[in-house]
Amino acid sequence: MKDQSMRAMQWMFAALAALLIGGLAAPVMAQPKGAAGGAVEEQIRLRMQELLGNRPDSVTRTPYGVYEVVVGTEVYYTDQATSYVMVGRLIDAKTLQDVTQARRDELMKVDYAKLPLDQAVRLRNGKGTRQFVTFEDPNCPYCRKLHTDLQALKDVTVYVFLYPILSPESFERSKSIWCAKDRAAAWNGAMLEGKSPPPAAADCKHPLQQNLQLGQRLGVTGTPTLIFQDGSRMPGASSAEEIDKKLATITKK
């Protein structure tokens, strides 16, 4: 298995080198003397805006001889003349670090302290001193699996942002959970026992639209998505063991 992984990595490097040598590295080396870095970056920004339809948030020349272009949480690479655009993983041949993934992780970090926790259903196990946030749809089967696994966690508070993105029925069910007399009990009943809470009153105020806007702003595209106090996220129905390990790491920091 180790030999196969090494061959795969070598193949990736060979393909990346061919792309860089053939299209990216040469134009960068041909940068005219005295060219202003800011002017070059602005030219790249304008050209990439034409290509992608969105204005890049940043354009930065990297130590790898290419320019990094960031749009939201997406990372692209291009040459100075914007003749070629690379979409994919850039690997540091010396350290074997996935540079692109490290950059995306940085871009995806969330300012946890600014999350509007009053818009979330609060669940607590034990003292609840450790905490994290989830974005979930009540009709999501992976969310139900997550909450079954979470019963094994001790000393944790979970803030559940109701995030009804799967269907119109998800919105109505989320509204009923939020408007229930005991939101935590209504959520647990729905996720652990398959119960549906009574329909919400017509005049019940809820934060579902704000939650949808928040999730879109944070780039939450699927449920469940977990966000921890260090700003990192964990997509999918992670096991209680994985979550507990993550929480322990954050506590040590």
C-alpha positions as CSV (number, residue, x, y, z in Angstrom):
1,M,0.0,0.0,0.0
2,K,2.9,2.3,0.8
3,D,4.5,1.7,-2.6
4,Q,1.1,2.4,-4.3
5,S,0.7,5.7,-2.4
6,M,4.3,6.7,-3.3
7,R,3.7,5.9,-7.0
8,A,0.4,7.9,-6.9
9,M,2.2,10.9,-5.3
10,Q,5.0,10.7,-7.9
11,W,2.5,10.6,-10.7
12,M,0.7,13.7,-9.2
13,F,4.0,15.5,-9.0
14,A,4.8,14.6,-12.6
15,A,1.5,15.8,-13.8
16,L,1.7,19.0,-11.8
17,A,5.3,19.7,-13.0
18,A,4.2,19.2,-16.6
19,L,1.3,21.7,-16.1
20,L,3.6,24.3,-14.4
21,I,6.4,23.9,-16.9
22,G,4.1,23.9,-19.9
23,G,1.8,26.7,-19.0
24,L,2.4,28.5,-15.7
25,A,6.1,28.7,-14.8
26,A,7.4,30.1,-18.0
27,P,5.1,33.2,-18.2
28,V,5.9,34.1,-14.6
29,M,9.6,34.0,-15.3
30,A,9.0,36.3,-18.2
31,Q,7.7,39.1,-15.9
32,P,9.0,42.4,-17.3
33,K,11.5,44.3,-15.2
34,G,10.0,47.1,-13.1
35,A,6.5,45.7,-13.4
36,A,4.5,46.8,-10.4
37,G,3.3,43.8,-8.4
38,G,0.1,45.6,-7.5
39,A,-0.6,46.4,-11.1
40,V,0.0,42.8,-12.2
41,E,-2.3,41.5,-9.5
42,E,-5.0,43.9,-10.5
43,Q,-4.8,42.7,-14.1
44,I,-5.1,39.1,-13.0
45,R,-8.0,40.0,-10.7
46,L,-9.9,41.7,-13.6
47,R,-9.1,38.8,-16.0
48,M,-10.2,36.2,-13.5
49,Q,-13.4,38.1,-12.8
50,E,-14.1,37.8,-16.6
51,L,-13.4,34.1,-16.5
52,L,-15.2,33.2,-13.3
53,G,-18.0,35.8,-13.1
54,N,-17.0,36.8,-9.6
55,R,-14.4,39.3,-8.5
56,P,-11.6,37.5,-6.6
57,D,-11.2,38.4,-3.0
58,S,-7.4,38.2,-3.2
59,V,-4.6,37.6,-5.8
60,T,-1.2,36.7,-4.3
61,R,2.0,35.6,-5.9
62,T,3.1,32.3,-4.2
63,P,6.6,30.9,-3.6
64,Y,5.7,28.2,-6.1
65,G,6.0,30.6,-9.1
66,V,2.3,30.9,-9.7
67,Y,-0.4,33.3,-8.5
68,E,-3.0,32.2,-6.0
69,V,-6.5,33.5,-6.7
70,V,-9.2,33.2,-4.0
71,V,-12.9,33.6,-4.6
72,G,-14.9,32.9,-1.5
73,T,-13.5,29.6,-0.2
74,E,-12.3,28.4,-3.7
75,V,-8.6,28.5,-4.6
76,Y,-7.3,28.8,-8.2
77,Y,-3.8,29.2,-9.6
78,T,-2.7,31.1,-12.7
79,D,0.2,32.5,-14.5
80,Q,1.0,36.2,-14.8
81,A,-0.6,36.5,-18.2
82,T,-3.7,34.5,-17.1
83,S,-3.1,32.2,-20.0
84,Y,-3.7,29.1,-17.9
85,V,-5.8,28.5,-14.8
86,M,-5.3,25.5,-12.6
87,V,-8.1,24.1,-10.5
88,G,-7.0,21.3,-8.1
89,R,-4.5,20.4,-5.5
90,L,-1.0,22.0,-5.3
91,I,1.5,19.8,-3.4
92,D,4.7,21.0,-1.8
93,A,7.3,18.5,-3.2
94,K,9.6,19.1,-0.2
95,T,7.1,18.6,2.6
96,L,4.4,16.7,0.8
97,Q,1.9,19.2,2.3
98,D,-1.3,19.7,0.4
99,V,-0.9,23.5,0.0
100,T,-4.4,24.0,-1.5
101,Q,-6.2,22.1,1.3
102,A,-4.3,24.0,4.0
103,R,-5.3,27.3,2.4
104,R,-9.0,26.2,2.0
105,D,-9.0,25.2,5.7
106,E,-7.8,28.6,6.6
107,L,-10.4,30.3,4.4
108,M,-13.2,28.1,5.8
109,K,-12.4,29.0,9.4
110,V,-15.3,30.6,11.3
111,D,-15.2,33.3,14.0
112,Y,-17.0,31.1,16.5
113,A,-17.4,34.0,19.0
114,K,-19.6,35.8,16.5
115,L,-22.0,33.0,15.8
116,P,-25.6,33.9,16.9
117,L,-26.1,31.0,19.3
118,D,-29.5,32.4,20.4
119,Q,-30.7,31.2,16.9
120,A,-29.8,27.6,17.7
121,V,-31.4,24.8,19.7
122,R,-29.3,24.1,22.7
123,L,-28.6,20.5,23.8
124,R,-26.6,19.6,26.9
125,N,-25.0,16.4,28.1
126,G,-23.5,16.5,31.6
127,K,-22.0,19.8,32.7
128,G,-21.7,20.9,29.1
129,T,-18.4,22.8,29.4
130,R,-17.2,21.7,26.0
131,Q,-19.2,22.9,23.1
132,F,-19.6,23.0,19.3
133,V,-22.2,24.0,16.7
134,T,-24.0,22.0,14.1
135,F,-26.0,22.9,11.0
136,E,-28.7,20.3,10.5
137,D,-31.9,19.5,8.5
138,P,-34.5,17.5,10.5
139,N,-35.1,15.2,7.5
140,C,-31.4,14.5,7.0
141,P,-30.6,10.8,7.7
142,Y,-26.9,11.5,8.5
143,C,-28.1,14.1,11.1
144,R,-30.1,11.4,12.8
145,K,-27.1,9.1,12.8
146,L,-25.0,11.9,14.2
147,H,-27.4,12.5,17.1
148,T,-27.5,8.8,17.9
149,D,-23.7,8.8,18.2
150,L,-23.7,12.0,20.2
151,Q,-25.5,10.3,23.1
152,A,-22.1,8.7,24.0
153,L,-20.4,12.1,24.5
154,K,-20.1,13.4,28.0
155,D,-19.8,17.0,29.2
156,V,-20.8,18.7,26.0
157,T,-23.2,21.4,24.8
158,V,-24.3,21.3,21.2
159,Y,-25.9,24.3,19.5
160,V,-28.1,23.1,16.6
161,F,-28.8,25.6,13.9
162,L,-31.9,24.4,12.2
163,Y,-30.9,24.5,8.5
164,P,-33.8,23.2,6.3
165,I,-32.3,22.8,2.9
166,L,-33.6,19.4,1.8
167,S,-37.2,20.2,1.1
168,P,-40.1,22.6,1.9
169,E,-41.3,20.0,4.4
170,S,-38.0,20.4,6.2
171,F,-38.7,24.1,6.7
172,E,-42.1,23.4,8.3
173,R,-40.7,20.6,10.5
174,S,-37.9,22.9,11.6
175,K,-40.4,25.6,12.4
176,S,-42.4,23.2,14.5
177,I,-39.3,22.2,16.4
178,W,-38.3,25.8,17.1
179,C,-41.8,26.7,18.2
180,A,-42.2,23.8,20.5
181,K,-42.5,24.4,24.3
182,D,-39.3,22.4,24.8
183,R,-37.0,22.8,21.7
184,A,-34.4,20.4,22.9
185,A,-37.0,17.7,23.6
186,A,-38.7,18.3,20.3
187,W,-35.4,18.0,18.4
188,N,-34.3,14.8,20.3
189,G,-37.7,13.3,19.7
190,A,-37.5,14.0,16.0
191,M,-33.9,12.8,15.6
192,L,-33.8,9.9,18.0
193,E,-37.4,8.6,18.0
194,G,-38.7,9.8,14.6
195,K,-41.5,11.9,16.3
196,S,-43.0,14.9,14.6
197,P,-43.8,17.9,16.9
198,P,-47.2,19.6,16.6
199,P,-47.5,22.2,13.8
200,A,-46.2,25.6,14.8
201,A,-48.7,28.4,15.4
202,A,-49.0,30.8,12.4
203,D,-47.7,33.7,14.4
204,C,-44.7,31.9,15.9
205,K,-41.5,33.8,15.3
206,H,-38.5,31.7,14.2
207,P,-34.9,32.3,12.9
208,L,-34.9,29.9,10.0
209,Q,-34.4,32.5,7.3
210,Q,-31.5,34.0,9.3
211,N,-30.0,30.5,9.7
212,L,-30.2,29.9,6.0
213,Q,-28.5,33.2,5.3
214,L,-25.9,32.5,7.9
215,G,-25.1,29.0,6.5
216,Q,-24.8,30.4,3.0
217,R,-22.5,33.1,4.2
218,L,-20.3,30.5,5.9
219,G,-20.4,28.2,2.9
220,V,-22.3,25.4,4.6
221,T,-23.5,23.3,1.6
222,G,-24.5,20.1,3.4
223,T,-25.9,18.7,6.6
224,P,-24.7,17.9,9.1
225,T,-21.8,20.4,9.3
226,L,-20.0,20.8,12.7
227,I,-18.1,23.9,13.7
228,F,-15.8,24.0,16.7
229,Q,-14.6,26.8,19.0
230,D,-11.2,27.0,17.2
231,G,-13.1,27.9,14.0
232,S,-12.5,24.6,12.2
233,R,-15.3,22.6,10.7
234,M,-16.1,18.9,10.3
235,P,-18.6,18.0,7.5
236,G,-20.7,14.8,7.6
237,A,-21.9,12.4,10.3
238,S,-18.6,12.1,12.2
239,S,-18.4,9.5,15.0
240,A,-18.6,10.3,18.7
241,E,-14.9,9.2,18.9
242,E,-13.8,11.6,16.2
243,I,-15.7,14.5,17.8
244,D,-14.4,13.7,21.3
245,K,-10.9,13.6,20.0
246,K,-11.4,17.0,18.3
247,L,-12.8,18.5,21.5
248,A,-9.9,17.2,23.5
249,T,-7.5,18.8,21.1
250,I,-9.2,22.1,21.4
251,T,-9.3,21.9,25.2
252,K,-5.5,21.3,25.3
253,K,-4.9,24.4,23.3
